[in-house]
Amino acid sequence: MSPWVFASLLFMVALAPCGVMVFRGRGFDRLVGLELATIVIALALMTICEAFGRGSFVDLALALALLSLGASLVFVRTMERWL
Amino acid sequence: MNVVVWILLVAASVVTLSSTLGAAIMRDPLQRLHYVAPPSTLAAALVTAAFFVGEHDKNVGLKVAFAAVALAVMNGVIAHATGRAARVHDLGTWHPTRKEHVPMRGTEGEVTS
């Protein structure tokens, strides 16, 4: 097993606590779980690309990292104002 | 070289896994927010270092480094916005209440509490 596959598996295991946070608790607990899951998924995408020898697919992790900023801010403003 | 990649990636994975477990254990959203920082800064930096050590194509390493910087910057902005929104949602205001006694510098330059 290559280190990239091992790291990818551990990152996916790390998504389980994020899922627990997202599916349970109050609204802001769920939001924090979503933000944490986004970061873990971006890290997992980086290592999965290298594990499968598709280095060019790192663009997916880069796009997720950039787009999640705006998405999270929209969620935060929505929950602050209307929920 | 492969050993260094192993060490970097295992360290990044352990940091991420322990942070997610810690965040799941905490009870308050403000406590949970503290556990978002290690994966977005330390783990991302370790993965980036692993790419520069183990990957021959440096363009991929540069993209990963850019993504890691984006994650680190994003973490600071989102953590502040989320904490502020949670406080406004719970208390109705961002400003400290009378019971909190937060030292604040007044507009006249005096330190008040």
N, CA and C atoms of all chains as a GROMACS GRO file, in nm:
protein
  588
    1MET      N    1   0.085  -0.120   0.000
    1MET     CA    2   0.000   0.000   0.000
    1MET      C    3   0.089   0.125   0.000
    2SER      N    4   0.058   0.214  -0.090
    2SER     CA    5   0.138   0.336  -0.097
    2SER      C    6   0.095   0.433   0.012
    3PRO      N    7   0.182   0.525   0.050
    3PRO     CA    8   0.143   0.622   0.155
    3PRO      C    9   0.025   0.708   0.114
    4TRP      N   10   0.010   0.729  -0.017
    4TRP     CA   11  -0.102   0.814  -0.063
    4TRP      C   12  -0.236   0.744  -0.044
    5VAL      N   13  -0.238   0.613  -0.070
    5VAL     CA   14  -0.361   0.536  -0.047
    5VAL      C   15  -0.393   0.531   0.102
    6PHE      N   16  -0.290   0.508   0.183
    6PHE     CA   17  -0.310   0.502   0.328
    6PHE      C   18  -0.365   0.635   0.381
    7ALA      N   19  -0.306   0.745   0.337
    7ALA     CA   20  -0.353   0.876   0.382
    7ALA      C   21  -0.495   0.903   0.334
    8SER      N   22  -0.526   0.860   0.211
    8SER     CA   23  -0.662   0.880   0.160
    8SER      C   24  -0.762   0.805   0.245
    9LEU      N   25  -0.728   0.681   0.282
    9LEU     CA   26  -0.820   0.603   0.365
    9LEU      C   27  -0.840   0.670   0.501
   10LEU      N   28  -0.732   0.719   0.561
   10LEU     CA   29  -0.746   0.784   0.692
   10LEU      C   30  -0.827   0.914   0.682
   11PHE      N   31  -0.807   0.987   0.572
   11PHE     CA   32  -0.888   1.109   0.554
   11PHE      C   33  -1.036   1.074   0.541
   12MET      N   34  -1.066   0.964   0.473
   12MET     CA   35  -1.207   0.925   0.459
   12MET      C   36  -1.263   0.875   0.591
   13VAL      N   37  -1.180   0.810   0.672
   13VAL     CA   38  -1.225   0.773   0.807
   13VAL      C   39  -1.253   0.899   0.890
   14ALA      N   40  -1.170   1.002   0.868
   14ALA     CA   41  -1.189   1.126   0.943
   14ALA      C   42  -1.319   1.197   0.905
   15LEU      N   43  -1.379   1.158   0.793
   15LEU     CA   44  -1.507   1.218   0.756
   15LEU      C   45  -1.622   1.168   0.843
   16ALA      N   46  -1.604   1.053   0.907
   16ALA     CA   47  -1.713   0.997   0.989
   16ALA      C   48  -1.752   1.089   1.104
   17PRO      N   49  -1.657   1.140   1.185
   17PRO     CA   50  -1.698   1.236   1.290
   17PRO      C   51  -1.764   1.361   1.233
   18CYS      N   52  -1.719   1.404   1.115
   18CYS     CA   53  -1.783   1.520   1.052
   18CYS      C   54  -1.929   1.488   1.018
   19GLY      N   55  -1.952   1.364   0.971
   19GLY     CA   56  -2.090   1.323   0.942
   19GLY      C   57  -2.175   1.320   1.067
   20VAL      N   58  -2.116   1.277   1.178
   20VAL     CA   59  -2.190   1.277   1.305
   20VAL      C   60  -2.230   1.420   1.342
   21MET      N   61  -2.136   1.514   1.324
   21MET     CA   62  -2.167   1.654   1.356
   21MET      C   63  -2.274   1.712   1.263
   22VAL      N   64  -2.267   1.674   1.136
   22VAL     CA   65  -2.360   1.730   1.038
   22VAL      C   66  -2.502   1.677   1.061
   23PHE      N   67  -2.514   1.552   1.100
   23PHE     CA   68  -2.647   1.492   1.113
   23PHE      C   69  -2.705   1.507   1.252
   24ARG      N   70  -2.629   1.557   1.347
   24ARG     CA   71  -2.679   1.573   1.483
   24ARG      C   72  -2.650   1.715   1.530
   25GLY      N   73  -2.715   1.755   1.639
   25GLY     CA   74  -2.683   1.882   1.701
   25GLY      C   75  -2.761   1.999   1.645
   26ARG      N   76  -2.726   2.118   1.694
   26ARG     CA   77  -2.795   2.240   1.653
   26ARG      C   78  -2.739   2.289   1.520
   27GLY      N   79  -2.795   2.400   1.473
   27GLY     CA   80  -2.759   2.448   1.341
   27GLY      C   81  -2.613   2.482   1.325
   28PHE      N   82  -2.556   2.554   1.421
   28PHE     CA   83  -2.416   2.594   1.406
   28PHE      C   84  -2.320   2.478   1.428
   29ASP      N   85  -2.362   2.378   1.507
   29ASP     CA   86  -2.281   2.258   1.517
   29ASP      C   87  -2.271   2.189   1.381
   30ARG      N   88  -2.382   2.185   1.312
   30ARG     CA   89  -2.384   2.124   1.180
   30ARG      C   90  -2.300   2.203   1.080
   31LEU      N   91  -2.306   2.336   1.094
   31LEU     CA   92  -2.228   2.419   1.003
   31LEU      C   93  -2.078   2.399   1.023
   32VAL      N   94  -2.035   2.389   1.147
   32VAL     CA   95  -1.893   2.364   1.175
   32VAL      C   96  -1.852   2.227   1.121
   33GLY      N   97  -1.942   2.128   1.135
   33GLY     CA   98  -1.914   1.997   1.078
   33GLY      C   99  -1.900   2.002   0.928
   34LEU      N  100  -1.983   2.083   0.864
   34LEU     CA  101  -1.973   2.097   0.718
   34LEU      C  102  -1.842   2.162   0.677
   35GLU      N  103  -1.802   2.267   0.750
   35GLU     CA  104  -1.676   2.334   0.718
   35GLU      C  105  -1.556   2.240   0.737
   36LEU      N  106  -1.560   2.162   0.844
   36LEU     CA  107  -1.452   2.068   0.869
   36LEU      C  108  -1.450   1.958   0.763
   37ALA      N  109  -1.568   1.912   0.723
   37ALA     CA  110  -1.575   1.809   0.620
   37ALA      C  111  -1.521   1.860   0.487
   38THR      N  112  -1.547   1.985   0.457
   38THR     CA  113  -1.496   2.043   0.331
   38THR      C  114  -1.344   2.041   0.328
   39ILE      N  115  -1.283   2.075   0.440
   39ILE     CA  116  -1.137   2.076   0.446
   39ILE      C  117  -1.082   1.934   0.432
   40VAL      N  118  -1.145   1.841   0.502
   40VAL     CA  119  -1.098   1.701   0.497
   40VAL      C  120  -1.114   1.645   0.355
   41ILE      N  121  -1.225   1.679   0.289
   41ILE     CA  122  -1.246   1.630   0.153
   41ILE      C  123  -1.142   1.689   0.057
   42ALA      N  124  -1.109   1.816   0.077
   42ALA     CA  125  -1.005   1.877  -0.009
   42ALA      C  126  -0.871   1.805   0.010
   43LEU      N  127  -0.838   1.775   0.134
   43LEU     CA  128  -0.712   1.701   0.159
   43LEU      C  129  -0.719   1.561   0.100
   44ALA      N  130  -0.835   1.497   0.114
   44ALA     CA  131  -0.850   1.362   0.059
   44ALA      C  132  -0.839   1.364  -0.094
   45LEU      N  133  -0.896   1.466  -0.157
   45LEU     CA  134  -0.887   1.474  -0.303
   45LEU      C  135  -0.742   1.488  -0.348
   46MET      N  136  -0.664   1.565  -0.273
   46MET     CA  137  -0.522   1.580  -0.309
   46MET      C  138  -0.451   1.445  -0.307
   47THR      N  139  -0.470   1.370  -0.199
   47THR     CA  140  -0.397   1.244  -0.187
   47THR      C  141  -0.453   1.136  -0.280
   48ILE      N  142  -0.584   1.139  -0.306
   48ILE     CA  143  -0.642   1.040  -0.398
   48ILE      C  144  -0.587   1.060  -0.539
   49CYS      N  145  -0.572   1.185  -0.579
   49CYS     CA  146  -0.516   1.212  -0.713
   49CYS      C  147  -0.377   1.150  -0.727
   50GLU      N  148  -0.296   1.166  -0.624
   50GLU     CA  149  -0.161   1.111  -0.630
   50GLU      C  150  -0.164   0.960  -0.617
   51ALA      N  151  -0.258   0.907  -0.539
   51ALA     CA  152  -0.266   0.762  -0.521
   51ALA      C  153  -0.299   0.691  -0.650
   52PHE      N  154  -0.381   0.753  -0.734
   52PHE     CA  155  -0.420   0.692  -0.860
   52PHE      C  156  -0.338   0.743  -0.978
   53GLY      N  157  -0.235   0.822  -0.949
   53GLY     CA  158  -0.147   0.867  -1.055
   53GLY      C  159  -0.208   0.968  -1.149
   54ARG      N  160  -0.305   1.043  -1.103
   54ARG     CA  161  -0.372   1.146  -1.183
   54ARG      C  162  -0.343   1.282  -1.122
   55GLY      N  163  -0.222   1.328  -1.138
   55GLY     CA  164  -0.181   1.453  -1.076
   55GLY      C  165  -0.259   1.573  -1.123
   56SER      N  166  -0.308   1.568  -1.246
   56SER     CA  167  -0.380   1.684  -1.300
   56SER      C  168  -0.515   1.703  -1.231
   57PHE      N  169  -0.565   1.598  -1.165
   57PHE     CA  170  -0.695   1.610  -1.098
   57PHE      C  171  -0.685   1.688  -0.967
   58VAL      N  172  -0.564   1.733  -0.933
   58VAL     CA  173  -0.550   1.818  -0.814
   58VAL      C  174  -0.630   1.947  -0.830
   59ASP      N  175  -0.662   1.980  -0.955
   59ASP     CA  176  -0.746   2.098  -0.979
   59ASP      C  177  -0.880   2.088  -0.906
   60LEU      N  178  -0.929   1.966  -0.888
   60LEU     CA  179  -1.056   1.949  -0.815
   60LEU      C  180  -1.042   1.996  -0.671
   61ALA      N  181  -0.934   1.956  -0.607
   61ALA     CA  182  -0.911   1.999  -0.469
   61ALA      C  183  -0.893   2.150  -0.462
   62LEU      N  184  -0.822   2.204  -0.560
   62LEU     CA  185  -0.801   2.350  -0.563
   62LEU      C  186  -0.934   2.423  -0.581
   63ALA      N  187  -1.018   2.374  -0.673
   63ALA     CA  188  -1.148   2.438  -0.696
   63ALA      C  189  -1.235   2.428  -0.572
   64LEU      N  190  -1.232   2.313  -0.505
   64LEU     CA  191  -1.312   2.297  -0.384
   64LEU      C  192  -1.265   2.393  -0.275
   65ALA      N  193  -1.134   2.405  -0.260
   65ALA     CA  194  -1.080   2.495  -0.157
   65ALA      C  195  -1.120   2.639  -0.184
   66LEU      N  196  -1.121   2.678  -0.309
   66LEU     CA  197  -1.154   2.817  -0.341
   66LEU      C  198  -1.304   2.843  -0.330
   67LEU      N  199  -1.385   2.749  -0.380
   67LEU     CA  200  -1.529   2.772  -0.382
   67LEU      C  201  -1.593   2.756  -0.246
   68SER      N  202  -1.530   2.678  -0.158
   68SER     CA  203  -1.592   2.655  -0.028
   68SER      C  204  -1.591   2.780   0.058
   69LEU      N  205  -1.501   2.874   0.029
   69LEU     CA  206  -1.500   2.999   0.105
   69LEU      C  207  -1.631   3.074   0.085
   70GLY      N  208  -1.668   3.095  -0.040
   70GLY     CA  209  -1.794   3.165  -0.066
   70GLY      C  210  -1.915   3.088  -0.019
   71ALA      N  211  -1.912   2.956  -0.038
   71ALA     CA  212  -2.027   2.875   0.002
   71ALA      C  213  -2.048   2.881   0.153
   72SER      N  214  -1.938   2.871   0.229
   72SER     CA  215  -1.952   2.875   0.374
   72SER      C  216  -1.998   3.011   0.422
   73LEU      N  217  -1.949   3.116   0.358
   73LEU     CA  218  -1.991   3.250   0.400
   73LEU      C  219  -2.139   3.272   0.373
   74VAL      N  220  -2.190   3.218   0.261
   74VAL     CA  221  -2.333   3.228   0.233
   74VAL      C  222  -2.414   3.154   0.339
   75PHE      N  223  -2.369   3.034   0.376
   75PHE     CA  224  -2.436   2.959   0.482
   75PHE      C  225  -2.437   3.038   0.613
   76VAL      N  226  -2.321   3.095   0.646
   76VAL     CA  227  -2.310   3.168   0.773
   76VAL      C  228  -2.404   3.286   0.775
   77ARG      N  229  -2.406   3.364   0.668
   77ARG     CA  230  -2.492   3.483   0.665
   77ARG      C  231  -2.639   3.444   0.669
   78THR      N  232  -2.673   3.335   0.599
   78THR     CA  233  -2.812   3.289   0.600
   78THR      C  234  -2.855   3.248   0.740
   79MET      N  235  -2.771   3.172   0.808
   79MET     CA  236  -2.808   3.127   0.942
   79MET      C  237  -2.809   3.241   1.042
   80GLU      N  238  -2.721   3.339   1.022
   80GLU     CA  239  -2.718   3.452   1.115
   80GLU      C  240  -2.843   3.539   1.100
   81ARG      N  241  -2.890   3.556   0.978
   81ARG     CA  242  -2.998   3.650   0.955
   81ARG      C  243  -3.136   3.587   0.964
   82TRP      N  244  -3.150   3.468   0.908
   82TRP     CA  245  -3.287   3.417   0.888
   82TRP      C  246  -3.318   3.288   0.962
   83LEU      N  247  -3.222   3.223   1.022
   83LEU     CA  248  -3.252   3.095   1.087
   83LEU      C  249  -3.229   3.104   1.238
   84MET      N  250   1.348   0.858   0.058
   84MET     CA  251   1.250   0.958   0.016
   84MET      C  252   1.107   0.912   0.046
   85ASN      N  253   1.084   0.781   0.020
   85ASN     CA  254   0.951   0.728   0.046
   85ASN      C  255   0.918   0.730   0.194
   86VAL      N  256   1.020   0.713   0.278
   86VAL     CA  257   0.996   0.716   0.423
   86VAL      C  258   0.951   0.855   0.466
   87VAL      N  259   1.012   0.956   0.408
   87VAL     CA  260   0.972   1.093   0.443
   87VAL      C  261   0.827   1.119   0.403
   88VAL      N  262   0.789   1.070   0.286
   88VAL     CA  263   0.650   1.086   0.242
   88VAL      C  264   0.555   1.015   0.338
   89TRP      N  265   0.593   0.892   0.378
   89TRP     CA  266   0.512   0.820   0.476
   89TRP      C  267   0.495   0.901   0.604
   90ILE      N  268   0.605   0.954   0.655
   90ILE     CA  269   0.599   1.028   0.782
   90ILE      C  270   0.510   1.151   0.768
   91LEU      N  271   0.527   1.224   0.659
   91LEU     CA  272   0.448   1.346   0.640
   91LEU      C  273   0.299   1.315   0.626
   92LEU      N  274   0.267   1.214   0.549
   92LEU     CA  275   0.126   1.182   0.525
   92LEU      C  276   0.060   1.121   0.649
   93VAL      N  277   0.133   1.037   0.721
   93VAL     CA  278   0.076   0.981   0.844
   93VAL      C  279   0.053   1.092   0.946
   94ALA      N  280   0.148   1.184   0.955
   94ALA     CA  281   0.129   1.297   1.048
   94ALA      C  282   0.008   1.380   1.009
   95ALA      N  283  -0.007   1.408   0.879
   95ALA     CA  284  -0.123   1.485   0.834
   95ALA      C  285  -0.252   1.410   0.863
   96SER      N  286  -0.252   1.280   0.841
   96SER     CA  287  -0.374   1.202   0.865
   96SER      C  288  -0.409   1.198   1.013
   97VAL      N  289  -0.308   1.180   1.097
   97VAL     CA  290  -0.334   1.174   1.242
   97VAL      C  291  -0.384   1.308   1.292
   98VAL      N  292  -0.324   1.417   1.244
   98VAL     CA  293  -0.372   1.550   1.285
   98VAL      C  294  -0.517   1.569   1.243
   99THR      N  295  -0.550   1.530   1.122
   99THR     CA  296  -0.686   1.547   1.074
   99THR      C  297  -0.784   1.460   1.151
  100LEU      N  298  -0.749   1.334   1.170
  100LEU     CA  299  -0.839   1.243   1.239
  100LEU      C  300  -0.861   1.285   1.384
  101SER      N  301  -0.755   1.324   1.452
  101SER     CA  302  -0.771   1.366   1.591
  101SER      C  303  -0.852   1.495   1.601
  102SER      N  304  -0.835   1.584   1.503
  102SER     CA  305  -0.911   1.709   1.506
  102SER      C  306  -1.060   1.685   1.484
  103THR      N  307  -1.093   1.596   1.392
  103THR     CA  308  -1.234   1.569   1.368
  103THR      C  309  -1.297   1.498   1.488
  104LEU      N  310  -1.222   1.408   1.550
  104LEU     CA  311  -1.273   1.343   1.670
  104LEU      C  312  -1.292   1.445   1.783
  105GLY      N  313  -1.196   1.534   1.800
  105GLY     CA  314  -1.209   1.638   1.902
  105GLY      C  315  -1.326   1.729   1.876
  106ALA      N  316  -1.347   1.765   1.751
  106ALA     CA  317  -1.461   1.852   1.719
  106ALA      C  318  -1.592   1.780   1.745
  107ALA      N  319  -1.597   1.651   1.720
  107ALA     CA  320  -1.721   1.578   1.743
  107ALA      C  321  -1.750   1.563   1.892
  108ILE      N  322  -1.645   1.561   1.974
  108ILE     CA  323  -1.665   1.544   2.118
  108ILE      C  324  -1.715   1.674   2.183
  109MET      N  325  -1.671   1.788   2.132
  109MET     CA  326  -1.706   1.916   2.193
  109MET      C  327  -1.857   1.940   2.186
  110ARG      N  328  -1.907   2.023   2.278
  110ARG     CA  329  -2.051   2.045   2.287
  110ARG      C  330  -2.096   2.179   2.229
  111ASP      N  331  -2.005   2.275   2.222
  111ASP     CA  332  -2.042   2.410   2.181
  111ASP      C  333  -1.985   2.439   2.043
  112PRO      N  334  -2.056   2.512   1.958
  112PRO     CA  335  -2.000   2.544   1.826
  112PRO      C  336  -1.870   2.623   1.834
  113LEU      N  337  -1.857   2.711   1.933
  113LEU     CA  338  -1.733   2.788   1.946
  113LEU      C  339  -1.616   2.699   1.986
  114GLN      N  340  -1.644   2.596   2.066
  114GLN     CA  341  -1.538   2.500   2.098
  114GLN      C  342  -1.502   2.417   1.976
  115ARG      N  343  -1.602   2.378   1.900
  115ARG     CA  344  -1.575   2.297   1.780
  115ARG      C  345  -1.492   2.374   1.678
  116LEU      N  346  -1.513   2.506   1.672
  116LEU     CA  347  -1.441   2.585   1.571
  116LEU      C  348  -1.290   2.577   1.588
  117HIS      N  349  -1.244   2.558   1.713
  117HIS     CA  350  -1.100   2.550   1.736
  117HIS      C  351  -1.036   2.431   1.666
  118TYR      N  352  -1.115   2.327   1.645
  118TYR     CA  353  -1.060   2.205   1.586
  118TYR      C  354  -1.060   2.208   1.434
  119VAL      N  355  -1.108   2.315   1.376
  119VAL     CA  356  -1.104   2.328   1.229
  119VAL      C  357  -0.966   2.375   1.185
  120ALA      N  358  -0.895   2.445   1.272
  120ALA     CA  359  -0.767   2.504   1.234
  120ALA      C  360  -0.657   2.402   1.203
  121PRO      N  361  -0.635   2.298   1.285
  121PRO     CA  362  -0.522   2.207   1.254
  121PRO      C  363  -0.529   2.141   1.117
  122PRO      N  364  -0.646   2.088   1.073
  122PRO     CA  365  -0.646   2.028   0.939
  122PRO      C  366  -0.621   2.129   0.827
  123SER      N  367  -0.674   2.251   0.844
  123SER     CA  368  -0.661   2.348   0.735
  123SER      C  369  -0.524   2.413   0.729
  124THR      N  370  -0.448   2.408   0.837
  124THR     CA  371  -0.315   2.470   0.835
  124THR      C  372  -0.204   2.366   0.840
  125LEU      N  373  -0.200   2.292   0.950
  125LEU     CA  374  -0.089   2.198   0.970
  125LEU      C  375  -0.097   2.079   0.874
  126ALA      N  376  -0.216   2.016   0.866
  126ALA     CA  377  -0.228   1.900   0.778
  126ALA      C  378  -0.210   1.939   0.632
  127ALA      N  379  -0.264   2.053   0.593
  127ALA     CA  380  -0.247   2.097   0.454
  127ALA      C  381  -0.099   2.124   0.424
  128ALA      N  382  -0.028   2.182   0.519
  128ALA     CA  383   0.115   2.207   0.498
  128ALA      C  384   0.193   2.075   0.489
  129LEU      N  385   0.156   1.977   0.571
  129LEU     CA  386   0.224   1.847   0.566
  129LEU      C  387   0.198   1.775   0.434
  130VAL      N  388   0.074   1.782   0.386
  130VAL     CA  389   0.043   1.719   0.255
  130VAL      C  390   0.119   1.790   0.143
  131THR      N  391   0.128   1.922   0.152
  131THR     CA  392   0.203   1.997   0.052
  131THR      C  393   0.350   1.958   0.052
  132ALA      N  394   0.406   1.944   0.171
  132ALA     CA  395   0.546   1.901   0.181
  132ALA      C  396   0.564   1.761   0.124
  133ALA      N  397   0.467   1.673   0.148
  133ALA     CA  398   0.475   1.538   0.091
  133ALA      C  399   0.472   1.541  -0.060
  134PHE      N  400   0.391   1.630  -0.117
  134PHE     CA  401   0.387   1.642  -0.263
  134PHE      C  402   0.520   1.690  -0.317
  135PHE      N  403   0.582   1.787  -0.251
  135PHE     CA  404   0.710   1.839  -0.302
  135PHE      C  405   0.821   1.736  -0.287
  136VAL      N  406   0.810   1.649  -0.186
  136VAL     CA  407   0.913   1.546  -0.168
  136VAL      C  408   0.890   1.428  -0.262
  137GLY      N  409   0.764   1.384  -0.272
  137GLY     CA  410   0.736   1.261  -0.345
  137GLY      C  411   0.695   1.275  -0.489
  138GLU      N  412   0.652   1.393  -0.529
  138GLU     CA  413   0.603   1.412  -0.666
  138GLU      C  414   0.711   1.476  -0.752
  139HIS      N  415   0.735   1.418  -0.871
  139HIS     CA  416   0.839   1.473  -0.959
  139HIS      C  417   0.788   1.594  -1.036
  140ASP      N  418   0.658   1.597  -1.064
  140ASP     CA  419   0.600   1.710  -1.137
  140ASP      C  420   0.576   1.824  -1.039
  141LYS      N  421   0.658   1.928  -1.046
  141LYS     CA  422   0.647   2.037  -0.950
  141LYS      C  423   0.524   2.124  -0.973
  142ASN      N  424   0.465   2.117  -1.094
  142ASN     CA  425   0.342   2.193  -1.116
  142ASN      C  426   0.229   2.144  -1.025
  143VAL      N  427   0.224   2.013  -1.007
  143VAL     CA  428   0.123   1.958  -0.916
  143VAL      C  429   0.150   2.006  -0.774
  144GLY      N  430   0.276   2.008  -0.734
  144GLY     CA  431   0.309   2.058  -0.601
  144GLY      C  432   0.271   2.203  -0.582
  145LEU      N  433   0.288   2.283  -0.688
  145LEU     CA  434   0.250   2.424  -0.678
  145LEU      C  435   0.099   2.439  -0.664
  146LYS      N  436   0.023   2.358  -0.738
  146LYS     CA  437  -0.123   2.363  -0.725
  146LYS      C  438  -0.166   2.323  -0.584
  147VAL      N  439  -0.104   2.219  -0.531
  147VAL     CA  440  -0.137   2.176  -0.394
  147VAL      C  441  -0.100   2.286  -0.295
  148ALA      N  442   0.013   2.350  -0.316
  148ALA     CA  443   0.053   2.459  -0.226
  148ALA      C  444  -0.047   2.574  -0.232
  149PHE      N  445  -0.095   2.605  -0.352
  149PHE     CA  446  -0.195   2.711  -0.366
  149PHE      C  447  -0.324   2.673  -0.295
  150ALA      N  448  -0.364   2.545  -0.310
  150ALA     CA  449  -0.485   2.499  -0.240
  150ALA      C  450  -0.465   2.504  -0.089
  151ALA      N  451  -0.345   2.470  -0.041
  151ALA     CA  452  -0.319   2.474   0.103
  151ALA      C  453  -0.325   2.618   0.156
  152VAL      N  454  -0.271   2.712   0.078
  152VAL     CA  455  -0.279   2.852   0.120
  152VAL      C  456  -0.425   2.898   0.122
  153ALA      N  457  -0.501   2.856   0.022
  153ALA     CA  458  -0.644   2.891   0.018
  153ALA      C  459  -0.717   2.834   0.139
  154LEU      N  460  -0.686   2.711   0.175
  154LEU     CA  461  -0.750   2.650   0.292
  154LEU      C  462  -0.714   2.725   0.420
  155ALA      N  463  -0.588   2.764   0.432
  155ALA     CA  464  -0.545   2.834   0.554
  155ALA      C  465  -0.612   2.971   0.565
  156VAL      N  466  -0.616   3.044   0.455
  156VAL     CA  467  -0.680   3.176   0.457
  156VAL      C  468  -0.830   3.162   0.482
  157MET      N  469  -0.889   3.062   0.415
  157MET     CA  470  -1.031   3.039   0.428
  157MET      C  471  -1.067   3.007   0.573
  158ASN      N  472  -0.980   2.931   0.640
  158ASN     CA  473  -1.009   2.892   0.777
  158ASN      C  474  -1.022   3.014   0.868
  159GLY      N  475  -0.931   3.108   0.854
  159GLY     CA  476  -0.938   3.226   0.939
  159GLY      C  477  -1.064   3.307   0.916
  160VAL      N  478  -1.099   3.326   0.790
  160VAL     CA  479  -1.217   3.407   0.758
  160VAL      C  480  -1.345   3.338   0.804
  161ILE      N  481  -1.356   3.210   0.774
  161ILE     CA  482  -1.480   3.138   0.804
  161ILE      C  483  -1.495   3.115   0.954
  162ALA      N  484  -1.384   3.089   1.022
  162ALA     CA  485  -1.394   3.068   1.168
  162ALA      C  486  -1.444   3.195   1.235
  163HIS      N  487  -1.392   3.310   1.192
  163HIS     CA  488  -1.439   3.435   1.252
  163HIS      C  489  -1.586   3.460   1.218
  164ALA      N  490  -1.622   3.440   1.092
  164ALA     CA  491  -1.760   3.465   1.051
  164ALA      C  492  -1.856   3.371   1.122
  165THR      N  493  -1.817   3.245   1.136
  165THR     CA  494  -1.905   3.148   1.202
  165THR      C  495  -1.919   3.179   1.350
  166GLY      N  496  -1.808   3.212   1.416
  166GLY     CA  497  -1.815   3.246   1.557
  166GLY      C  498  -1.898   3.371   1.582
  167ARG      N  499  -1.880   3.469   1.496
  167ARG     CA  500  -1.960   3.590   1.510
  167ARG      C  501  -2.109   3.562   1.489
  168ALA      N  502  -2.140   3.482   1.386
  168ALA     CA  503  -2.280   3.450   1.358
  168ALA      C  504  -2.342   3.370   1.471
  169ALA      N  505  -2.266   3.277   1.528
  169ALA     CA  506  -2.320   3.198   1.639
  169ALA      C  507  -2.349   3.287   1.759
  170ARG      N  508  -2.259   3.383   1.785
  170ARG     CA  509  -2.281   3.473   1.898
  170ARG      C  510  -2.401   3.564   1.874
  171VAL      N  511  -2.413   3.619   1.755
  171VAL     CA  512  -2.527   3.704   1.723
  171VAL      C  513  -2.657   3.624   1.728
  172HIS      N  514  -2.650   3.501   1.683
  172HIS     CA  515  -2.769   3.416   1.685
  172HIS      C  516  -2.814   3.386   1.828
  173ASP      N  517  -2.718   3.365   1.918
  173ASP     CA  518  -2.753   3.330   2.056
  173ASP      C  519  -2.789   3.452   2.139
  174LEU      N  520  -2.711   3.560   2.128
  174LEU     CA  521  -2.728   3.675   2.215
  174LEU      C  522  -2.802   3.791   2.149
  175GLY      N  523  -2.810   3.790   2.018
  175GLY     CA  524  -2.877   3.898   1.948
  175GLY      C  525  -2.787   4.016   1.918
  176THR      N  526  -2.665   4.015   1.966
  176THR     CA  527  -2.572   4.124   1.939
  176THR      C  528  -2.429   4.071   1.940
  177TRP      N  529  -2.344   4.141   1.868
  177TRP     CA  530  -2.202   4.105   1.864
  177TRP      C  531  -2.127   4.164   1.982
  178HIS      N  532  -2.178   4.276   2.034
  178HIS     CA  533  -2.108   4.349   2.140
  178HIS      C  534  -2.117   4.273   2.273
  179PRO      N  535  -2.018   4.292   2.361
  179PRO     CA  536  -2.021   4.222   2.490
  179PRO      C  537  -2.135   4.271   2.578
  180THR      N  538  -2.189   4.179   2.656
  180THR     CA  539  -2.295   4.216   2.750
  180THR      C  540  -2.233   4.271   2.878
  181ARG      N  541  -2.318   4.319   2.968
  181ARG     CA  542  -2.269   4.379   3.093
  181ARG      C  543  -2.200   4.276   3.182
  182LYS      N  544  -2.242   4.150   3.172
  182LYS     CA  545  -2.187   4.047   3.258
  182LYS      C  546  -2.050   3.998   3.212
  183GLU      N  547  -2.010   4.029   3.092
  183GLU     CA  548  -1.888   3.968   3.038
  183GLU      C  549  -1.761   4.042   3.078
  184HIS      N  550  -1.767   4.170   3.103
  184HIS     CA  551  -1.652   4.248   3.148
  184HIS      C  552  -1.533   4.232   3.051
  185VAL      N  553  -1.556   4.255   2.924
  185VAL     CA  554  -1.449   4.250   2.825
  185VAL      C  555  -1.381   4.386   2.821
  186PRO      N  556  -1.250   4.393   2.847
  186PRO     CA  557  -1.182   4.524   2.840
  186PRO      C  558  -1.187   4.580   2.699
  187MET      N  559  -1.237   4.700   2.685
  187MET     CA  560  -1.249   4.763   2.553
  187MET      C  561  -1.190   4.903   2.559
  188ARG      N  562  -1.123   4.940   2.453
  188ARG     CA  563  -1.066   5.075   2.445
  188ARG      C  564  -1.175   5.167   2.390
  189GLY      N  565  -1.208   5.269   2.466
  189GLY     CA  566  -1.313   5.361   2.426
  189GLY      C  567  -1.267   5.455   2.316
  190THR      N  568  -1.360   5.530   2.266
  190THR     CA  569  -1.329   5.622   2.157
  190THR      C  570  -1.243   5.737   2.205
  191GLU      N  571  -1.244   5.764   2.338
  191GLU     CA  572  -1.160   5.873   2.391
  191GLU      C  573  -1.019   5.828   2.422
  192GLY      N  574  -0.989   5.701   2.396
  192GLY     CA  575  -0.856   5.651   2.425
  192GLY      C  576  -0.841   5.595   2.564
  193GLU      N  577  -0.951   5.586   2.640
  193GLU     CA  578  -0.944   5.532   2.774
  193GLU      C  579  -0.982   5.384   2.772
  194VAL      N  580  -0.920   5.309   2.860
  194VAL     CA  581  -0.952   5.167   2.871
  194VAL      C  582  -1.068   5.152   2.968
  195THR      N  583  -1.180   5.104   2.919
  195THR     CA  584  -1.297   5.083   3.004
  195THR      C  585  -1.330   4.935   3.008
  196SER      N  586  -1.414   4.898   3.101
  196SER     CA  587  -1.452   4.756   3.112
  196SER      C  588  -1.603   4.743   3.106
   0.00000   0.00000   0.00000
